[in-house]
Amino acid sequence: MNYNVNDKGYYGEFGGAYIPEMLYPNVEELRQNYLKIIKDDSFQKEFEQLLKEYVGRPTPLYYAKRFSEKYKTKVYLKREDLCHTGAHKVNNTIGQILMAKRLNKTRIIAETGAGQHGVATATVCALMGLECIVYMGEIDIKRQAPNVARMKMLGAKVIPATSGSKTLKDATNEAIRDWINNPTNTHYIIGSVVGPHPYPDMVARFQSVISREIKWQLLEKEGRDQPNYVVACVGGGSNAAGAFYAYLNQPEVGLIAVEAAGKGIHSGESAATSVLGKMGIIHGSKTLLMQTHDGQITEPYSISAGLDYPGVGPLHAHLYTSGRGEFISITDAAAMQAGLELCQLEGIIPAIESSHALAIFKDRKFKKEDVVVVNLSGRGDKDLATYIEYFNLK
C-alpha cells in the first residue's frame, strides 16, 4: 500500500477537495501549479537557503541521555523547538510564501490556534513585505497572549473569531470566508495537513525536511537511517506528517501519533479524533471527524491550544484506519507532567503539544535497543502562563 497522496488528492478514502464553487478557481490554480513550482530549481534553491540562513536548519537530533535512562530505551529529540519563531510551523510558511509570490498574490491570510502558525505566517509576510491577516479564536487569543503580541509586532492584523467554540475550527471558518470574498489577490496559508487538496500534500512536502534530516542525522549517530519508531503529537498533524514523511512507505519503522485526550477520552472534553471520529467533511476535506449522530461537529477540548481540532488531516486518518500508524491518546494531566519532567531531566521546556508525545513513555514500553525519535515540535515559551497556573509556579 502507498501512503502518499494519489493524483486525485486522496489518501485511501480520505482527502479530496469539497469546496464551495466560489473557491474552486483558487484551489484549482494551486492544484495545477504547486508541484511544478515546488520542483523548480530556483524555488528549491531559495527555499533551502531560507531554511538554512533564516530558520536555522538543520535542527539538531539530540540524544536525551537522562530521559533515555529513565525509560530504558534510546530516545532522540528532533529539536524543531529551535527553529526561528519557536516551532516547526515556519518550514511550511516559508514554502507557502514563496509559492504565493510565484502565483502573484499580494495578500496573505491564515488561521491559528496556539498562535505558532500565526507568528510564523506574520514572520514570513514581514520578510517578504506582504499584507498579513490572521484569524484566531477569541479564547485562543486570551490563552496565547504572547503570540498575539508577536504577530502584531510583526505587522499582522489579528482578527478574533467569536462564533462557535471560539477556537481553531472557528478561526479556520473565518479565514475560508475571507478567501471566498477576496479570491484573486489572496493566498490562504493553511498551517496544517488539513483542508482541500492540494493543501495536505503541499504542507507535508514542506514539512518533510524534518524526516529528511532525521535520516542523515541518525546515520551519523547510529549507523542507520531508520529509527524503530517516530513519535509526534497530532492535532491537524503537520509536525507528525513532516516527521513521518520519509518513512511512510517503510513498514519496519513504527509511526506513533499522539492525540489529546483532554480530561479523558470519553469525558466529553477531548480531542481524540482517531477514537471518537467518524468519516465526515471539514474545511474542504473528507476525514475522521468528531461529530454527533446527526453530523454536527462536536466541540473538541485540550489544555493545548494547538491540539483542540475536531478532525485530523486525511493522511493521518488513512494511517489510522489502515493500521500503518499507532494512535495513542494522552490526557492533559499526563502531558503536563511529561512537560515538567523533560524540563527537569534535560533542561528543555517543551510546548504542551510536544509534551503529549513525551507522555507516552510512561505506559508504552520500548525495548532497550530501540531507537525512538520524538519530534519536539515547539518550545514552551508560549505556554508559560498555562504551566504557571497548572503547577502553581507563582
C-alpha positions as CSV (number, residue, x, y, z in Angstrom):
1,M,0.0,0.0,0.0
2,N,1.3,3.5,-0.9
3,Y,0.7,6.1,1.9
4,N,1.4,9.2,-0.2
5,V,-1.4,11.2,-1.8
6,N,-2.8,9.9,-5.1
7,D,-3.4,12.0,-8.2
8,K,-7.0,12.6,-7.2
9,G,-5.9,14.1,-3.9
10,Y,-6.8,11.1,-1.7
11,Y,-5.0,9.1,0.9
12,G,-7.0,5.8,0.7
13,E,-10.6,7.0,1.1
14,F,-9.7,10.3,2.8
15,G,-8.9,13.7,1.3
16,G,-10.2,15.3,-1.8
17,A,-11.5,18.9,-2.3
18,Y,-15.0,19.5,-1.0
19,I,-15.3,23.2,-1.5
20,P,-17.9,25.9,-2.4
21,E,-17.9,26.8,-6.1
22,M,-16.6,30.3,-5.2
23,L,-13.3,28.8,-4.0
24,Y,-12.9,26.4,-6.9
25,P,-10.7,28.8,-9.0
26,N,-8.3,29.4,-6.1
27,V,-7.9,25.8,-5.1
28,E,-7.6,24.7,-8.7
29,E,-4.9,27.3,-9.5
30,L,-2.9,26.0,-6.6
31,R,-3.5,22.3,-7.5
32,Q,-2.4,22.8,-11.1
33,N,0.8,24.7,-10.1
34,Y,2.1,23.5,-6.8
35,L,4.1,20.5,-7.9
36,K,5.6,22.4,-10.8
37,I,6.6,25.3,-8.6
38,I,8.0,23.1,-5.8
39,K,10.1,21.1,-8.2
40,D,11.5,24.1,-9.9
41,D,15.2,24.6,-9.3
42,S,15.0,28.3,-8.4
43,F,12.2,27.6,-5.9
44,Q,14.2,24.8,-4.3
45,K,17.3,26.9,-4.1
46,E,15.5,29.9,-2.4
47,F,13.6,27.5,-0.1
48,E,16.7,25.7,1.0
49,Q,18.6,28.9,1.5
50,L,15.9,30.5,3.7
51,L,15.6,27.2,5.7
52,K,19.3,27.3,6.4
53,E,20.0,31.0,6.9
54,Y,16.7,32.3,8.3
55,V,15.0,29.3,10.0
56,G,18.3,27.9,11.3
57,R,18.2,24.4,9.8
58,P,19.2,21.7,10.1
59,T,17.8,21.4,13.7
60,P,19.7,19.1,16.0
61,L,18.8,15.5,16.6
62,Y,19.6,15.4,20.3
63,Y,20.2,12.2,22.3
64,A,18.2,12.7,25.5
65,K,20.5,10.8,27.9
66,R,18.7,11.2,31.2
67,F,15.3,10.7,29.7
68,S,16.5,7.6,27.9
69,E,18.0,6.2,31.1
70,K,14.7,6.7,32.9
71,Y,12.6,4.9,30.3
72,K,15.3,2.3,29.4
73,T,15.3,2.9,25.7
74,K,17.2,5.2,23.3
75,V,15.3,8.5,22.9
76,Y,16.4,11.2,20.4
77,L,14.6,14.5,20.2
78,K,14.3,16.3,16.9
79,R,14.7,19.8,18.0
80,E,12.1,21.7,16.0
81,D,11.7,24.0,19.0
82,L,15.0,25.5,18.0
83,C,13.6,26.8,14.7
84,H,13.2,30.6,14.3
85,T,9.8,31.5,15.8
86,G,9.9,28.5,18.1
87,A,8.3,25.7,16.2
88,H,8.2,23.6,13.0
89,K,5.4,25.9,11.6
90,V,7.9,28.2,9.8
91,N,9.1,25.4,7.5
92,N,5.7,25.5,5.8
93,T,5.1,29.2,5.9
94,I,8.4,29.8,4.1
95,G,7.4,27.3,1.4
96,Q,3.9,28.8,1.0
97,I,5.1,32.4,0.9
98,L,7.4,31.6,-1.9
99,M,4.5,29.8,-3.6
100,A,2.3,32.8,-3.1
101,K,4.8,35.1,-4.7
102,R,5.2,32.9,-7.7
103,L,1.4,33.0,-8.1
104,N,1.4,36.8,-7.8
105,K,-0.6,37.0,-4.6
106,T,-0.2,40.2,-2.6
107,R,-2.3,39.5,0.5
108,I,-1.9,36.6,2.9
109,I,-4.5,35.2,5.3
110,A,-4.0,32.4,7.9
111,E,-5.8,30.8,10.8
112,T,-4.1,29.9,14.1
113,G,-4.8,28.0,17.3
114,A,-1.8,28.1,19.5
115,G,-0.6,31.1,17.7
116,Q,2.6,29.5,16.4
117,H,1.4,29.3,12.8
118,G,0.1,32.8,13.1
119,V,3.5,34.0,14.2
120,A,5.3,32.0,11.5
121,T,2.9,33.5,8.9
122,A,3.3,37.1,10.2
123,T,7.1,36.5,10.2
124,V,7.4,35.5,6.5
125,C,5.0,38.3,5.5
126,A,7.2,40.8,7.2
127,L,10.2,39.1,5.5
128,M,8.6,39.4,2.0
129,G,6.7,42.7,2.6
130,L,3.2,41.3,2.1
131,E,-0.1,42.2,3.9
132,C,-1.0,39.7,6.6
133,I,-4.3,38.9,8.2
134,V,-4.5,36.2,10.9
135,Y,-7.8,34.8,12.2
136,M,-7.7,33.4,15.8
137,G,-10.4,32.2,18.1
138,E,-11.3,34.6,20.9
139,I,-10.5,32.0,23.6
140,D,-7.1,31.3,22.0
141,I,-6.3,35.0,21.9
142,K,-6.7,35.1,25.6
143,R,-4.7,32.0,26.4
144,Q,-1.9,32.7,23.9
145,A,-1.3,36.4,24.6
146,P,2.5,36.5,24.0
147,N,2.0,35.1,20.5
148,V,-0.8,37.6,19.7
149,A,1.6,40.4,20.7
150,R,4.3,38.9,18.5
151,M,2.0,38.8,15.5
152,K,1.1,42.5,16.0
153,M,4.7,43.5,16.4
154,L,5.4,41.7,13.0
155,G,2.8,43.9,11.4
156,A,-0.1,41.4,11.1
157,K,-3.7,42.2,11.8
158,V,-5.2,39.7,14.2
159,I,-9.0,39.2,13.9
160,P,-10.8,37.3,16.6
161,A,-13.3,34.5,15.7
162,T,-16.2,35.0,18.0
163,S,-18.6,32.2,16.8
164,G,-18.8,28.5,17.9
165,S,-16.2,27.4,20.4
166,K,-14.1,30.5,19.6
167,T,-11.0,28.3,18.9
168,L,-9.1,26.9,15.9
169,K,-12.1,25.4,14.0
170,D,-13.9,28.8,14.0
171,A,-10.8,30.7,13.1
172,T,-10.5,28.4,10.0
173,N,-14.1,29.1,9.1
174,E,-13.5,32.8,9.2
175,A,-10.3,32.5,7.1
176,I,-12.2,30.5,4.4
177,R,-15.0,33.2,4.4
178,D,-12.3,35.9,3.8
179,W,-10.8,33.8,1.0
180,I,-14.2,33.5,-0.8
181,N,-14.6,37.3,-0.6
182,N,-11.0,38.0,-1.9
183,P,-10.3,35.3,-4.4
184,T,-7.9,37.0,-6.8
185,N,-5.2,38.7,-4.8
186,T,-5.2,36.5,-1.7
187,H,-3.3,33.3,-0.8
188,Y,-4.5,31.3,2.3
189,I,-1.6,29.8,4.1
190,I,-3.1,26.8,5.9
191,G,-1.0,25.8,8.8
192,S,-1.5,22.0,9.0
193,V,-2.1,19.0,6.8
194,V,-5.8,19.7,6.6
195,G,-8.1,21.5,4.1
196,P,-8.8,20.7,0.5
197,H,-6.3,19.0,-1.8
198,P,-3.5,20.1,-2.5
199,Y,-3.0,21.6,0.9
200,P,-2.4,18.4,2.9
201,D,0.1,17.2,0.4
202,M,1.8,20.6,0.0
203,V,2.2,21.2,3.7
204,A,3.5,17.6,4.2
205,R,6.1,18.2,1.5
206,F,7.3,21.5,3.1
207,Q,7.5,19.8,6.5
208,S,9.2,16.6,5.1
209,V,12.5,18.4,5.7
210,I,12.2,17.2,9.3
211,S,12.3,13.5,8.4
212,R,14.9,14.0,5.6
213,E,17.2,15.5,8.2
214,I,16.4,12.7,10.7
215,K,17.6,10.1,8.2
216,W,21.1,11.5,7.7
217,Q,21.5,12.6,11.3
218,L,20.6,9.1,12.5
219,L,23.0,7.6,10.1
220,E,25.8,9.7,11.6
221,K,24.8,8.8,15.2
222,E,23.6,5.2,14.9
223,G,25.0,4.0,11.6
224,R,21.5,3.5,10.2
225,D,19.0,6.0,8.8
226,Q,15.9,4.2,10.2
227,P,14.7,4.5,13.8
228,N,12.5,1.8,15.2
229,Y,9.8,4.4,16.0
230,V,9.0,8.0,15.2
231,V,6.7,9.7,17.7
232,A,4.8,13.0,17.2
233,C,1.8,14.8,18.5
234,V,-1.2,15.2,16.2
235,G,-3.8,17.9,16.1
236,G,-4.3,18.6,12.4
237,G,-0.9,16.8,12.1
238,S,1.7,18.8,10.2
239,N,4.7,18.2,12.5
240,A,3.8,14.5,12.5
241,A,3.4,14.4,8.7
242,G,6.9,16.0,8.4
243,A,8.5,13.6,10.9
244,F,6.8,10.5,9.3
245,Y,7.1,11.6,5.6
246,A,10.4,9.8,4.7
247,Y,9.3,6.6,6.4
248,L,5.6,6.4,5.3
249,N,6.4,3.5,2.9
250,Q,8.9,1.8,5.2
251,P,6.7,-0.5,7.3
252,E,9.7,-1.5,9.5
253,V,9.6,2.0,11.1
254,G,6.8,2.3,13.6
255,L,4.8,5.6,13.4
256,I,3.2,6.7,16.6
257,A,0.7,9.6,16.5
258,V,-0.2,11.1,19.9
259,E,-3.6,12.9,20.3
260,A,-5.0,15.0,23.1
261,A,-7.4,13.0,25.3
262,G,-8.2,16.2,27.3
263,K,-9.9,15.4,30.5
264,G,-10.3,11.7,29.3
265,I,-11.2,10.1,26.0
266,H,-14.9,9.7,26.9
267,S,-15.2,12.7,29.2
268,G,-16.9,14.8,26.6
269,E,-13.9,17.1,26.8
270,S,-11.3,15.6,24.5
271,A,-9.8,15.9,21.0
272,A,-9.0,12.2,20.5
273,T,-10.3,12.1,16.9
274,S,-9.0,8.6,16.0
275,V,-11.0,7.0,18.7
276,L,-14.1,9.3,18.6
277,G,-14.2,10.3,15.0
278,K,-16.3,9.1,12.1
279,M,-15.9,9.9,8.5
280,G,-17.1,13.4,7.6
281,I,-16.1,16.5,5.8
282,I,-14.5,19.5,7.5
283,H,-12.8,22.5,5.9
284,G,-12.8,21.0,2.4
285,S,-11.5,17.5,3.2
286,K,-13.1,14.1,3.8
287,T,-11.5,12.8,7.0
288,L,-12.2,11.4,10.5
289,L,-14.2,14.0,12.4
290,M,-15.7,14.2,15.9
291,Q,-19.4,14.6,15.3
292,T,-22.8,13.9,16.8
293,H,-25.2,11.2,15.4
294,D,-26.8,13.8,13.1
295,G,-23.4,15.0,11.8
296,Q,-22.9,18.2,13.8
297,I,-19.3,18.8,14.7
298,T,-18.5,18.1,18.4
299,E,-16.5,20.8,20.2
300,P,-13.0,19.5,20.9
301,Y,-11.1,20.3,24.0
302,S,-7.4,20.2,25.1
303,I,-5.3,22.2,27.5
304,S,-3.1,22.7,24.5
305,A,-4.4,25.3,22.0
306,G,-2.6,23.5,19.1
307,L,-4.4,20.2,19.5
308,D,-8.0,21.0,20.0
309,Y,-9.1,20.4,16.5
310,P,-12.2,18.2,15.9
311,G,-10.7,16.4,12.9
312,V,-7.3,15.1,11.8
313,G,-5.5,15.5,8.4
314,P,-6.6,12.9,5.8
315,L,-3.0,11.4,5.7
316,H,-3.4,10.6,9.5
317,A,-6.9,9.3,9.0
318,H,-5.5,6.9,6.5
319,L,-2.6,5.9,8.7
320,Y,-5.0,5.1,11.5
321,T,-7.6,3.2,9.5
322,S,-5.0,1.2,7.5
323,G,-3.2,0.3,10.7
324,R,0.1,1.9,9.4
325,G,0.1,4.3,12.3
326,E,-0.3,3.6,16.0
327,F,-2.5,6.2,17.7
328,I,-2.3,6.9,21.4
329,S,-4.4,9.4,23.4
330,I,-2.9,11.4,26.3
331,T,-4.7,13.4,28.9
332,D,-4.0,17.0,29.9
333,A,-2.6,15.8,33.3
334,A,-0.2,13.2,31.7
335,A,1.0,15.8,29.1
336,M,1.6,18.5,31.7
337,Q,3.6,16.1,33.9
338,A,5.7,14.9,30.9
339,G,6.5,18.5,30.0
340,L,7.7,19.2,33.5
341,E,9.7,16.0,33.5
342,L,11.6,17.0,30.3
343,C,12.4,20.4,31.9
344,Q,13.9,18.7,34.9
345,L,15.7,15.8,33.1
346,E,17.0,17.6,30.1
347,G,16.8,21.3,30.7
348,I,14.3,21.8,27.8
349,I,10.9,23.4,28.2
350,P,8.6,21.9,25.6
351,A,5.4,23.2,24.1
352,I,2.4,21.5,25.7
353,E,1.6,20.0,22.3
354,S,5.0,18.2,22.2
355,S,4.6,17.2,25.9
356,H,1.8,14.9,24.7
357,A,4.3,13.0,22.6
358,L,6.7,12.7,25.5
359,A,3.9,11.4,27.8
360,I,3.6,8.0,26.0
361,F,6.8,6.6,27.6
362,K,5.0,6.1,31.0
363,D,2.9,3.3,29.6
364,R,4.1,2.4,26.1
365,K,7.1,0.2,26.7
366,F,10.0,0.1,24.2
367,K,13.0,-2.4,24.0
368,K,16.3,-1.3,25.4
369,E,17.9,-1.4,22.0
370,D,15.1,0.5,20.3
371,V,15.9,3.9,18.7
372,V,12.9,6.2,19.3
373,V,12.8,9.6,17.7
374,V,10.4,12.1,19.2
375,N,9.6,15.2,17.2
376,L,9.8,18.1,19.7
377,S,7.6,20.3,17.6
378,G,7.8,23.5,19.6
379,R,9.2,25.3,22.6
380,G,7.2,26.1,25.8
381,D,7.7,29.9,26.0
382,K,4.1,30.4,24.6
383,D,2.7,28.1,27.2
384,L,4.4,29.5,30.3
385,A,1.1,31.0,31.6
386,T,-0.6,27.6,31.4
387,Y,2.4,25.9,33.1
388,I,2.5,28.6,35.8
389,E,-1.2,28.2,36.5
390,Y,-1.2,24.4,36.4
391,F,1.8,23.8,38.6
392,N,1.1,26.9,40.8
393,L,4.6,28.3,40.0
394,K,3.7,31.9,41.0
